[in-house]
Amino acid sequence: MSAATPDQVRKAREQLDAHVRETVEWHFNPDTGTPFWLERAKTYKFDPRKDVKGFDDLKLFGLFEDEWLRGGPVR
């Protein structure tokens, strides 16, 4: 297997960043997001839908505890 070319790396990064934007938009949009994420958004000092533009911006969220998703109400 040969090493990726700079163009391949750029395209892969663009795809990753686009996927991050789509995922964040889905989770934090009032029309599609779950109560967990919509409430969580209120605790951030940034607007996920506006400020997360790609993979590198995911650090804005800080650490995530899996336990936050366990045991909550199921709709």
Steps between C-alpha positions, in 0.01 A plus 500: 500500500641838405488814709214740449566796277451852635188529284356180646573624852332834424191331356477260795526792742228690314273194520572454871430867575176487299391191691571672833296805395207282392511297821517805725220668306280192540563459873463867594222605264173548691315315223715186507700499823419293804412661833839392637698694239267798489529541877873438490541779244373747759798418723766584241665839470477468123235420242572154359305568182697816423840438655575137413620514143706182487678221683747727679213693658371191680745586778260781595273237656764380744491150642188291460383250759323195360301481822316818401305295246415212731182475700322803363139517395404310188237648275 
